[in-house]
Each structure stands twice: as structure tokens, then as C-alpha cells.
Amino acid sequence: TMAVWIQAQQLQGEALRQMQALYGQHFPIEVRHYLSQWIESQAWDSIDLDNPQENVKATQLLEGLIQELQKKADHQVGEDGFLLKIKLGHYATQLQAMLSPQNTYDRCPMELVRCIRHILYHEQRLVREANNSPSPSGSLVDAMSQKHLQINQTFEELRLITQDSENELKKLQQTQEYFIIQYQENMRLQAQFSQLSQLGPQERMSRETTLQQKKASLEAWLHREAQTLQQYRVDLAEKHQKTLQLLRKQQTTILDDELIQWKRRQQLAGNGGPPEGTLDVLQTWCEKLAEIIWQNRQQIRRAEHLCQQLPIPGPVEEMLSELNGTITDIISALVTRYKLGSDGWGGQVGPATFPAPLILLPRSTFIIEKQPPQVLKTQTKFAATVRLLVGGKLNVHMNPPQVKATIISEQQAKALLKNESTRNESSGEILNNCCVMEYHQATGTLSAHFRNMSLKRIKRSDRRGAESVTEEKFTILFESQFSVGGNELVFQVKTLSLPVVVIVHGSQDNNATATVLWDNAFAEPGRVPFAVPDKVQWPQLCEALNMKFKAEVQSSRGLTKENLVFLAQKLFNSTSSHLEDYSSTTVSWSQFNRENLPGRNYTFWQWFDGVMEVLKKHLKPHWNDGAILGFVNKQQAHDLLINKPDGTFLLRFSDSEIGGITIAWKFDSSERMFWNLMPFTTRDFSIRSLADRLGDLSYLIYVFPDRPKDEVFSKYYTPVLCESTPAKAVDGYVKPQIKQVVPEFVNASGDSAPGGATYMDQAPSPAVCSQPHYNMYTQNPDPVLDPEGDFDLEDTMDVARHVEELLRRPVDSQWIPHAQS
């Protein structure tokens, strides 16, 4: 393929300007030009920027770059080469300084790698866009690139119109300066008039006539010129009105469409949707907005200054005062936002006459780039990142602001939105909740990385009716304050995280996840925090469940039409097997995760979550291989097996046991035709894997419909030591072996598996491996009493109910017990 740099040099107009803007003192364009081949052949992407150990690789690349640069400089000859030789040598020295031990963090080799990667990525994007190469995902991408093209064209229009205003402003300034000189001349003539009385009559007469003529013609000129000046001022003010109108429209497109779509993608990513994508394009746009707004603001200020210098009665003063208010609105709206957005953040502008410094309540380009976890366990470390998209352009980093994180309740978030003062109100205590924003020179990003936050305690509010602690939503409020233009404008910025559910014990995790799933899937843009519909259409829920399922199980094999029918039958207690019959059915939150399923002591979500949990932990490869049918009930399993040869089996999720999976097989004996094994759970698979258990049962021959068992499962069997080389005794101990047997089946079928008679029946050993989230970290047990000694009755009751539920679950009498020997 043609080198990117060759193509980049053919860019034109806005694309060329964007490409040039990538370079500067941090990385000179000359270095890119003269070392283009070398730069493009290096593996910049292979370095993990978050791993400090990779600094060695980055240093090697930097040393290579310096060497190449020095070589290039040494090869320059002749008159033209002399300057270049000095320039390239100078750059090599500058880069060499990066390797010195005294070097600051910002200019280290890793930052250089980040910078070059950033440049190459954007160059390739610009070249791709210029070539209009079709993108793999087709029309959606075309529609997006159309939109992006429109935004870039508007920027070009704004740039030209602002340049035009600049020229007009200069013309106005020169005209006014000349007018002032002539006005002074008129004043001088006036002074000469008053001195005429001291002259003799004859001389006075002749001088007076001349002065009179001069003064008359000068005053006529001044009168005309004052009108011209006034017209220039009106024209300029009208031009600014048009510019600001276009600016507002462009800003609305970027902040209310593009940014809110990004936030929606971020919310769906919380349910396992595709990643929200980088903020780089948005940042480029927001920086351009900031630049153009600031240029126009300075122009309006200069126009005001000219008016104050030479007041001429007319409409201009009022127009300029209005423009000043509008531009302040626009710049505030870039860092702030007054209308409700997708995260429900709003604020209000002060009175039309802005006092200095200006204090505003904002949202908008102050963004949570990496959200805190939405299920948040107390006493557990968590992280988040906030970013100010216009920080670099507005030079905020010259005096880096500090960001503070506070946890607040849904009620407090509502009050904050309505501007009802909730000063310093919080619903808990977060450790390490302050962080200074850092500026990354290479990428121009200004962000604060909270790396070690921990929720020390939570203050719950009074709940309504049936609401449980895992239905209560909180949010993390990030706030900061910074000034722009030398304290001329002061901004208070605030932004709310996606809703967070706080838990104190691992057993609350599945119910908390249900609350978050429902919120992420069904939150509407512009909602009041954190309102969600109580009922949704079944197809909508299917989409959310499928997205979550694929993400949790980390599989491209999602829920099929048949799986969704099974889930609908389970949820609605229905027998219809047509998906269409459920298309207009609604599901309430209560049906989803408040009321138990008919005849069971668990909810629909708890059952579904159990399925994902067992698949994720132990059965992922088998699900991906299509070896687990899973979503079929006992009767459907029998119907599927009835015409199959003996020894055909299928794996399905248990109806009576959360996170249980059972084997149903066909073997015609005097006692029965269908056999259902007591469900295995995560605990059983921690002792012996599913593949090994199936390998132990020699009478299971075909995986439904007709695949030989060993063909599907043998690659997962644990290798067994040969009989000829028995395991050596260690310290006098001999090694036992666990094997799966089903005594009842062996007796009924008369199957004499080799060595079958020698097995002793033995129940599964209790709690060989308890569920990992109970007491995984022994040094930090899940406290009912937290270290501060605050006893939380609600959370304790919640955990107690969970344990009680587990103890009440019935054992289905139809199962054949299995044993480990």
C-alpha cells in the first residue's frame, strides 16, 4: 500500500488543516517528513502504555528515532542542506533530552509513543476519509460519515466567516483611528477660531473665511464618516449575530446529538453492548468550537472597546450588549448545559447581566470517560476517569483544577437538578475522592484518573413499600471549578455518573445487577434521575437479556428464537411456542425481579442470572460448541429424545435449582425410558468438570441430536495416568481419584461398567469449594458490622433473607441422585 505520508501530503482544505494541527513543538512536522518510511515501519501499537515495564521498549524506539534523525542530518549537503542539517540536529538534541534522568513525566519516551500513535491514527483516518474508502459496516457508517462531513463543512464555514469578521473589524478600527485624527484636526480648527479675536480686523477677515471653509468641509466629512462608521459597526454586529446563530446550531448538533449518543452507547456498554468508542473526534470538535467561540468573543469585546472609545448614538451598543450575553451563554454551554441531557443533568444560567467572576452550574464537555462500577460494594477499591473536552483549548491546564467525587442519593440528585441547594449533602463517605486533572501534552487531553476510591460507608434512605436495598439507586457526583481567560470567567462544573447500586455482601450482587440492567436498557434521554418505565415490551427485554448474556458468557453465540420462546413461557407461565404471540406482551419490573416465578422461590432474573453464572465459570467452551441445549424443560427434553437411540443425551438448565444443569438421556429399561440426573451446580464443577463427569458415564453415547460424545467432549477430558505407570506414593500417601457414578441407573439397566461393583456410593463432599464470592478475600470478610461499628439492619436482613431462601429450596423428587466415588 502507498505510504500514509505520501497520501497525507495530498490532503486539501479542512483535512490538510486538521493534519497540520497534529504537529507542533511536541513533534515537529519536519521529523515526520524526513523519517516517514522509518516511522511507518515501527511497531508503535505493540507497546502497552499502561504498563510501566514497557518503558524499555519505548526508550529503544526513541533511541532509534534519534539515531535516524542524526543520520539524516549528517547526510545534508550544500547551501539548502545547511539549514536543514542544523534544524534536524536541533530536534535530535531535543529528543535526546527526553532520555535524561531529570526529565519530567510529561516528556518521557512513553508519552512520545502515545503522541506518535495519536498522529498516525488521525493521519490514517484523514487519508481514509479523503479516499472515501467504504467501511466494512456499510450504510450506518455512511450515514455517520455524512453527518461528520456536514459538521466539518460547518466548521469550515464558521472559520471563513470568523476570518471575514476579523478583516471587517480591522477595517473598522483603521477607519475609526483616521476619524479620530480628523476629529482632533476639527478641534484644532475650533481652537484657532477662538484665537482670531486677537488679530487685526483685516487679517481676521481673510483667516476667518479660510478657516470657515476648512471647518465646514471637515465637519461635513466627519458627519458622513460617522454614519459610515456606524454602518460598519451595525454590519459587524449583524455578521456576529449570524455567526453566533450558526455556532449555536453546530454546538447543539455536537453536544445534544453526538455527545448524548456517545453517552447512550456508554450506558449500553454497561449491559454488554459494543464499546462506546473513543472521545477523540468529539474532543476535536469541542476544541474547534472553543477556539471559534473564543475568537468571536474577543472580536465582540474589541468592537465594544471601539464603541466606548468613540460613542456614536444608535442601536449598536444594545446589539453588542446582547451579543456579549449570547457569546457568554454559548461558551458557558460548551462547558455547561442548561437543558436536560441523557444523564438528566441540568443547571441554570444567572441573570442577563453577568457579574464578574461569572459562576455557572454546568454539565456537558465535562464527561465521565470511564464510569465507576454500577454495582458498588462497600470497602472495595474502584476507579473512574473524568475528562474536560475543552480543557486544552481553554488553557485550563495552566492552573490544573481539582475534581471531587461524592456519592448522593436519587433524591439528592433530583434536588441538585432543580437547583434546590444541596450544598455538601452526601449519602456516604468515599475515600481518596479528590484528584487533580492532568494534562497530556501529546494527545491534548485534560483528565482526572481516580484510581483508588473506596466507599467506606453508605447512608440509605427510607424505602417505599416492596422496594429492597438492591433497588435503591445512588450516583457519584463529580465536581470541579476552574477559570478561563485569566479569571475572567469562572466555571463550576458538575456531572453525575450512571446510577449505582450499593451492596455490602456478594449475595446481593445478582439483584443489584438486575436493577442496573433495567436502568441501562430502558432509561430515556432527558429523564428525571433515575426514572425508568415500570413496564416494557417483551421484545425490548429480549434485546437487553441477549446483550447481557453474550457479554457475561463472553460468547458470540447468543440467545436463539427458541431460547427466547422458552424464556417467555417461563416468565409468563404460558404454553405458546410462537415468539410472535409474545411480541405485544409487556413485562413489569415486579415480574422481572420482585415476584417469584409460579411455584418457585426465586424470580425470573435470579434464575437467568444463575444460568449465566454457571456458563461463565465452567461451561463456556461447551456452550460455544453447541453441546448445551440448555433452554428446554423436562417434557420438551423427553419429546426430543423419544425417537433417538438409547444412550442419546442432552444437557439442559434445571428448572428447580438456580444455576443447575442436568443431563437427560434415553435408555429403555423395565423401570423407565427417560432418565434425569440431579442437577450439577458450580460447586460440583469445582470438584470435577462436566466433560470428565460425562466421560465417566460410559452409557451416555450420543450428544443430541446424534454427535458421538467423545468427538464433542474428549478434548476437554482431564488426562488420566496410564494403568502401567500408577501414581507414585508421595510421603507414603497414595493418590485417590474421584469418579462420577449413578448407582440407581447401573442397577436398573444391568450395566456393568468396568469396576462398577468396586465403587462405594458417596454423597458429594459438602462444601469442598464454597461459592467463590463468599469469603474469597479472607482478610476483608463481608461485614454485617462494618469496621466503624455501624450496624446496617436493612443490609443484614437482605443477606439473611437470601440465606433463608437457599435453605428453603426444595429438592425435586424426580431426580436420580448422582454420587462421586
Salt bridges, closest charged atoms under 4 A:
GLU14 OE1 - ARG17 NE 3.60
GLU14 OE2 - LYS288 NZ 2.39
GLU30 OE2 - LYS87 NZ 3.08
GLU40 OE2 - ARG32 NH2 2.83
ASP45 OD1 - ARG117 NE 3.54
GLU54 OE1 - LYS57 NZ 3.60
GLU68 OE2 - LYS71 NZ 3.39
GLU111 OE2 - ARG114 NE 3.20
GLU123 OE1 - ARG32 NH2 2.71
GLU129 OE2 - ARG125 NH1 3.23
GLU156 OE1 - ARG17 NH2 2.87
GLU156 OE2 - ARG159 NH2 3.11
ASP164 OD2 - LYS239 NZ 3.13
GLU166 OE2 - ARG302 NH2 2.91
GLU168 OE2 - LYS239 NZ 3.74
GLU185 OE2 - ARG188 NH2 2.68
GLU219 OE2 - LYS215 NZ 2.70
ASP256 OD1 - ARG337 NE 2.97
ASP256 OD2 - LYS339 NZ 3.05
ASP257 OD2 - LYS147 NZ 3.91
GLU258 OE2 - LYS147 NZ 3.53
GLU258 OE1 - HIS148 NE2 3.68
ASP280 OD2 - HIS122 NE2 4.00
ASP280 OD1 - ARG387 NH2 3.48
ASP329 OD2 - ARG248 NH2 3.72
ASP343 OD2 - LYS263 NZ 3.03
ASP343 OD1 - ARG363 NH1 3.29
GLU369 OE2 - ARG387 NH1 2.85
GLU429 OE2 - LYS456 NZ 3.91
GLU429 OE1 - ARG457 NH1 2.82
GLU467 OE2 - ARG464 NH2 3.24
GLU471 OE1 - ARG594 NH2 2.46
GLU472 OE1 - ARG460 NH1 3.54
GLU472 OE1 - ARG463 NH1 3.10
GLU479 OE1 - LYS494 NZ 3.35
GLU488 OE2 - ARG297 NH1 2.36
GLU488 OE2 - ARG301 NH1 2.64
ASP519 OD2 - LYS473 NZ 2.78
ASP519 OD1 - ARG527 NH2 2.85
GLU552 OE2 - LYS548 NZ 3.54
GLU552 OE1 - LYS616 NZ 2.89
GLU580 OE2 - LYS561 NZ 3.50
GLU613 OE1 - LYS616 NZ 3.78
GLU613 OE2 - LYS617 NZ 2.80
ASP625 OD2 - LYS715 NZ 3.98
ASP655 OD1 - LYS570 NZ 2.17
ASP655 OD2 - ARG600 NH2 3.71
GLU671 OE2 - ARG672 NH2 3.99
ASP692 OD2 - ARG688 NH1 3.87
ASP696 OD2 - ARG688 NE 2.81
GLU744 OE2 - ARG672 NH2 3.45
ASP782 OD1 - LYS377 NZ 2.71
ASP782 OD2 - HIS505 NE2 3.70
GLU788 OE2 - LYS456 NZ 3.36
GLU788 OE1 - ARG457 NH2 3.58
ASP790 OD2 - ARG457 NE 3.01
GLU794 OE2 - ARG463 NH2 3.17
ASP795 OD2 - ARG460 NE 3.11
ASP798 OD1 - ARG801 NH2 3.61
GLU804 OE2 - ARG808 NH1 3.27
GLU805 OE1 - ARG809 NH2 3.40
